[in-house]
Amino acid sequence: MEQSNPTLKSKVVKRIRDNAFAYALLLPSFIFLALFTFYPIIKSIRLSFFSGPVTRLEFAGLDQYKSVLSDPLLGKVLLNNAIFLIGTVPIGLLLAMWLAIWLNKKIRGSAILRASFFYPVVVPLIAVANIWLFIYTPKYGLVNRFLSFLGMHGPNWLGNSSVVMIALIIMIIWKDVGFYMIFYLAGLQNLPTDVYEAAMLEGAKPFQVFRKITFPLMMPTTLFVGIVAITNSFKNVDHLYIMTKGGPDNASNLLLFYIYEVAFTNWDLGKAAVLTLILIAILLIITAFNFFYLDKKIHY
């Protein structure tokens, strides 16, 4: 017993020392999270109970929430964001997976093709918005010039409420698909080759190999990339400021741009805080669904 006590004490001291060292390594990240994540959230919660312009905020309590939730514009903005999410995420992931499978093969010029598809990712979104603003220009834009060459009359892509969301979805897919492709390429290169060799010996067709082997084995990557894509669909605001300002008639207005307009154009920080909390709640619900439900359906 006399010999075991010093041993036990040394183990406890070593564990405390190791834990202290680990927490010291995490301290810079925690400080960063506290300053730029936790503090803004707490500040937004406090501001959400106030109303009025920034120079004379007045306590409004839950009336501020009732006012925001009863605003018909909020419903339209949320519907726009849902359409934007549905339009960009599934198509973007499928296209990125197809490109990754294609470029994972040993073909001539694959390195150049990979760089070409990834190139839009490194271009700032402001520059991308200006490029596509020219592409969508009525009469003189590349899209309408091409359609006129085919004998068709192209619409005013950014000035027509029925097609403006389609135009933005196409642009964002072009911008982000190369980013998602890189993750799928990394996932494909880690898949076991013996499974594919067995499938070839059994005479499996390419689509059967994709449906029965590649797609199930890539589900962990798809879950991660899907969360990133969903988050991106809610945080894009730069291109709206350049291309549409949320118009026409709020047909392209998304939630984050709506928050920006309320906070920095109308200077209604209380309403902007409520909208920010709604955005955080939506992202938390989606992320929790992905991790606590979909993650359990995936075999690693």
N, C-alpha and C positions, 0 to 999 in steps of 0.2 A: 504493500500500500504506500509506503514511503517513497518507493521508486516511481510509482504510477502517477502520483500527483505532479511532480515536475514535468513528466512527459505530457500529461493532459494540459498543464498550464502552457507549455511551449506550443502545443497544437493550437490552443485558443489564441495565443499571441500571434502565431503565424497566420491564422485565418483572419484575424482583425487587420493585420498588416496587409495581407493580400486584398481584402475588401476595400481598405482605405486607398490602396494604390489604384484599384479598379475605379472607384468613385472619383479619384483625382483625375484620371484619364477622361472620365465622362463629364467632369465639371465644365469644361469650355462649351461642350455641346448643350449642356443643360442651361448654361447662362444664355447662349444664343436662343434656345427655345423659349426661355422665360421672357427675354426682351422682345422677341419678334413674333411669338406665337401666343403664349399664355397671357402676357400683359395686354396685347391688343384685344384678345377675346374678352377679358375681364372689363376692359374699357368700353368695348362695344355693348356688353350686357348692361353696364351702368348707363350709357348714353341712350339705350333703347327705351328707357322710361321717360325721356325728355322729348319735347317737341318745340318747333319754332326755329327761326334762323339762328345761325351760330352766334350772333352777337347778343341774343337774349333768349337763351334756352329756358323753358318752363317745364316743371315736373308734370307729366301727363299720366304716368302709371301705365296700366293695361290699355287705356284708351288709345295709346299710340299703336299698340299691336292690332287692336280692332280696326283702326283707321287704315293701316297698311294691308291687312288681310282682306278687307272689304273693297280695296281698290281694284277695279276691273283690269287696269293695266298690268298688275302683278300676274293675274291669271294668263294674260296674253304673253307676257314675257316668259313665264314658266312653260307654256305650251311651245313657244319658239325654241326654248332650250331643250325640251324633250325631242322635238323634231330634229334639231341640230345633233343631239346625241345619237338618236337612232340612225341618222343619215351618215354620220362620220365614223362611229365606233365599229359596227359590224362590217361595213364595206372596207374600212381601213385595215382591220385585222385580217380579213380574208385576203385582201390584195397583198398585204405584207407577208402573209404566210406563203402565198403562191409565189411571190418574188423570191422569198428565201429558199423554197424548195427548188426553184428553177436555177438560182445562182449558186446553190450548194453543189450542183453537179460540176464535173470537170469539163467545162466548155471554154473555148477560146475567148479571151477578152473578159472573163468573169470579174476580174479585179477592176477593170475600167467601168463595167456595168454597175458594180456595187457602189463605186464612188459616185457615179452619175445619179443613181437613185437616192444616195445619201446626201448629195449636195444641197438640195433645198432645205435640209434640216439646219445647216450652218448659216443659212441666209437669215438675217433678222426679219421678224414678222412685219415690221414697218416697210422694209424693202420689198418683201413678197406682196404686201397689199398694194404698193404702188405699181408693181409689175402687172398684177392682175387687174388693177384699175384701168390700165391701158388695154389689156386684153379684152375687157368687157365694155370698152367705150362704144357707144352706139355709132353705127355707120363705119367708123374708122378702126374699131377694135379688131383684133385677129380673129376672134370667134365669129363675129358678124361678117367679116370679109370672107371667111371660109364658107359660111352659109350662103352668102350671096353668090359665090363662085359655083355652088351647087344649085343655084336657082331658088334658094329659100330666103325668107326675110326673118332675120333674127330680132328678138325683142330687146328692149332696154333692160339688160340683165340686172342692173343695180337700181333701176327706177321703177320696176314693175313688182308689185307686192306678191304676185303669184310665182315668180321665178327667182326672186332675190335670194331666198334661202338655199335654193338648189345651187346657185352660183357660189355662195359662200362655202357650202359643203364640199363642192368640187375643189375649191382652192385649198381648204384645210386638209383634205385627203392627200392632195399633191404635196403639201408641205410636210405632213407627219408620217406618211407611209414608209419612208426610208428609215426613220427613227425606229419604228416598230420592227422593220425588216431585220435590223441588226440583232435584236433580241432573239428573233426566230432563227437566224443563222447560227447564233451561239448555241441555242437549244438543239438544233438539228445536228450539229457537230459533236454533241455529247450523247446522242442516241446509240444504243448497242447495234453493231453491224451484223451480228449473228442472226438477229431476228429477221432482217431483210434478206440475208442469204437463205434462210429457211423458207421464207415466202417465195423467193425466186425458184427454189427447188420444187415447191408445191405448184408452181405455175400461176401464182396470183397475178392479176392484172394491176396496172398502176393505180387505178381508182380504188381497188380493193385494198391495196397496200396503204394508200392514204387514209381510207376510212377505218381500217381495222388496226393499223399500226401507228402511222405517223400522227394522225390527229389525236388519238388517246394519249400517246406518250408526250405530246406537246401541250397538254392541258395545263400543267403547272406554269409554263411560259405564257400561255394564253391568259390565264388568270391574272398574272402580274401585268402583262401588257394591257389587258382590258381595264384594270384599275387606273393605270397611267392615262389611257385614252379617255376614259370617262372623266377623270380629273381635268384633262386638257380641254374637254368640251365645255367645261364650266368656267374656265379661267381665261379664255381668249377674249381680248378686248381691244387690242391694238388695231387689228384689221378693220373693226367696225368704226373706229374713230376716223380712219383714213378713207374708207370706202363708202359707208352708208350713213353714219351717225345714228344707226338704229332704224332708219327709215327704209322704204317709204311707209308712212303711217304705222310705225313701230313694227313692221313686218319682219325686220331682222334684229330687233332689240333683244339682247340676251341679258341674263340676270346680272352678271358682273358689270357689263356696260351700263345697265340701269342703275346699279349701285353707284358707279362712277358719276353718272349724270346727276343723281340726287345729291351726292355728297359734295361735288366740286363745281357743279353748275348752279344748282338751286341752294347749295349750302345748308341743306336740311340734314344735319348729322344724326338726329334722332331717328328719322325714317331710314337713313342709310344704315344705321346700326341694326335696326330690326331686319332689314333685307340681308345684311351680312350674316346675322344669326340664322336666317332661313337657309342661306347658301351653305353654311357650315353644317346645319342639321341634315340637309339633303345629302351632302358628301359623306357624312358619318353613317347615315342609313345605308347608302349604297356600298360603302366600304365594309360595314359590318355584315351585310348580306353576302358579299363576296367571300369574306374570310370565315364566317361562322356557318354558312350554309354550302356555298359552292365549293369551298376548300375541302369540306368533308366528302364531297362526291368525287374528288380527284384522287387517283392512285399515284403515289410518288415512287 
